[in-house]
Amino acid sequence: MAGSSSSSDLNSTPLSYFKYDVFLSFRGHTRLKFTDTLYHALINKRIKTFRDSEELRIGEELEGSLLEAIQRSRMSLLILCDEYPTSHWCLDELVKIMECSDNGRKRPVLPIYFLVEKSDVQFQKNKYETAMAAHEEKGRYNHKLEAWKSALSEVGKIYGQRCDHKTPLGKAIDNIVEEVTKRLPPLPLHIDHPLGLDSELEEAKSLLEIGSRATCFMLGIHGDGDDISKFVAELYNKIRPHFETASFLSNIRKKTTESGGGLEDLQERLLSEMGEEVKSKFGSTFKGSSEIKQRLGQKRVLLVLDDVDSIQQLSSLAGGLDWFGPGSRIIITTRYEDVLDDHLSYNGVEVKKYCITEGSSSTVKEENVVGLKKDFEIVINQLKEEDSSENVVSIVGMGGLGKTTLARKIYNSDEVMKLFPCRAWATVSKEYSAKEVLKSLLKCLKPSTSEDSSSEEELKQKVSRCLEGKKYLVVLDDVWDAKAWRSIKNCLPENNNGGMILLSTRNDQVAYASESKEPHHSLSFMDKEESWELFRNEVFCRKNCPPELERIGRSIVETCKGLPLAIKTTAGIVAKRERSEDAWEEILNLLPYWSVAEEDSSDVMKILKFSYDDLPNKMKPCFLYLGVFPEDDEIPARDLIHLWMAEGFIEPIQTGRSKAPPQPEDIGEQYLKELVDRNLVQVMRRKSDGKGVKRCQIHDLLRELCISESNKPGNNTHKLSFLSNLGSYACLVTCNQPCTYSLFVYGDPNEWSHHIPEACQVNVLYVTRHVHIDRDEYLKWLKNSKFLRAEFSES
């Protein structure tokens, strides 16, 4: 197996850089028999090998394809025969090989002592001494002699394979191929945009007990997010060097369909990736299972089965612990925890479990955080104060100042993770539900638990039990009033073990009601330099601003008066305009009279409305549509795009060209990307590729803009939206109008169904809770529906 240094070097090098597995360096007279046989043995093992050639030796210096092959090989193999040092080409290759490998410390170097002694090479004795003396006598390469001698000394220190007259050729070749296979470091999986979940990776790694070789066991990683596969790929890269062989089978659910090839193909691929030759089709999964058990039963393997959704897949690919050798580790990812339990019932195999969920703590990280360094230190110091009876710390400030950004920065910091082993986060918001807040806390504290049927009192007890006796940090973000605080605080134990609560609010009275430490930490507006840094980062992607635009740019930033939300929104507008003095002067002329330093949000709305006015007309209804979602709601991007389509906001493009036009879903993704680029929508979670949007959110001030603009004449889009308490926060038409087209429900369905007129035709029905009502009650509204999100059950 590869040493840690080799693994580290390859992990830090882009995969696309390496072109070959092995660079084979040899002297010409070994070519016909030994080298040729070895070369083909390596190729037959699917080890991509570059073989030196006389035709490549042009000129006096090492260059061209020969030099590139050395630099871009993961390992070097040197056949050190007695005539090897007579060739200045071989010696030049050796110097370059030792340089690229850092004398074998960064990349493996395997010397083959072919009818020579290891000491002859290291100390240049016998034929090696004669060869070096001949080079010195000729004087042609005296400037290279010291480098040659040093490289020979270093390579002679490395353990290699010995070939002499006592060893049969076939046996010698087999030994070398086996040694190459062991030393060749595995290529890490290529991962765009790593998740940054280092602590979670270490936790999962500890569950695998890599150091123990006593037995084989399985770890099931389950959850509802698309990041599971990327998480496991990062884990695989961390632990792969510890195993004899490995296989990463991705997208199993998709690949076991008829079009995907089925389980038999996956069995063949598993063995092939493990280095086992598969000459013919198995003919059945039963035969494939037998082959896996027979061939891998004595090997220490690492196997990842990604996106498993049925027990049949597990039974065919990893049926039992005796299928693999001692010390093997099988990692299973699935969205369905029941599959892991079924493996015990069907095959008697117990699977350790580790859960990753979309709501679990440290997956959300703030991008492009500017300033807040002093704020961070002040709040951290308050959280460290254990000599006080007060265990609540408050962050106070108006909307858009960065309270949530600061709270996330603290929550995700290494320092807080060390201080508070137990952490939980919940967003409260203005229209809060105590049950939903408690569920959010419990989801962080006990991710694998489902609490949909628990009462509020039961949830309080469960949260309290999870926190009791622990040094915890609970973050309650965006608390609007004292009533919300009082409904939650009873489930939070006293700080008998150093537990702390971090609360963010717009209202100082809430901080006083919570009896938080004083002084409450009030966020200030950004100073001029912080404002300029944020603006410049947003407009120029962290690059420098051209000198001719800096004066105007700073003037634009000054009109925002240090409010981060206004700065980012204005930067989103500027970034879309021509980068010229005239274009920026035009924007500047519209801004000086708009004050955003006042707490009166109407002034902020002017800047937000400017961003809205700058939208193309076809995108304005898409943006206004975001107003129907509750505050702080993480909106599934897929649902949002399909809603836009159902409402007719996205029209298919008709072209006369032969190339197929983009699909409505693709157009919707571009619309959403445009809104994100303009900083009108925040990305909460990205897809596994690190690029597409999976979940998004709209700031509450922008949401208010959506509602106010939608209520203006000409923008009426006929929507009803009911909150968890009866009443609408975005009711754009009165309930007695029969022309309502869209209905969004976030509360108890039984509280609103009788408010909908009989003649109402619903184009969109979006219900976020299970509906316990007669199906026929809905059918009268759904005759012409184009989008439905609801779960029905008989009442």
Secondary structure, DSSP 4 states (H G I P E B T S, - for coil): ---HHHHHHHHTS-GGG--EEEEEE--GGGIIIIIHHHHHHHHHTT--EEE--GGG--SSS--HHHHHHHHTEEEEEEEE-TTGGG-HHHHHHHHHHHHHTTTTTSS-EEEEEESS-HHHHHHT-THHHHHHHHHHHH-TTHHHHHHHHHHHHHHTTS--EEE-TTS-HHHHHHHHHHHHHHHSPPPPPP-SS----HHHHHHHHHHHTTT--S--EEEEEE-S-TTHHHHHHHHHHHHGGGSSEEEEE--HHHHTSGGGTHHHHHHHHHHHHTT----S--SSHHHHHHHHHHHHTTS-EEEEE-S---HHHHHHHS--GGGS-TT-EEEEEES-HHHHHHHHHHH---EEEEE--TTSGGG---SS--S-HHHHHHHHHHHH--SSS--EEEEE--TTSSHHHHHHHHHTSHHHHHH-SEEEEEE--SS--HHHHHHHHHHHHSTT---TT--HHHHHHHHHHHHTTS-EEEEEEEE-SHHHHHHHHTTSPPSTTS-EEEEEES-HHHHHHTT--SS-EEPPPP-HHHHHHHHHHHHHTTSPPPHHHHHHHHHHHHTTTT-HHHHHHHHHHHHHS-SSHHHHHHHHHHSTT---SSS-HHHHHHHHHHHHHTS-GGGHHHHHGGGGSPTT--EEHHHHHHHHHHHT-SPPPP-SSSSPPPPHHHHHHHHHHHHHHTTSSEEEEE-TTSSSEEEEE--HHHHHHHHHHHTSTT----EEEE-SSSSBSS--S-TT-TT--EEEE-S-GGGTGGGS-TT---SEEEEEEEEES-HHHHHTT-TT-SEEEEEEE--
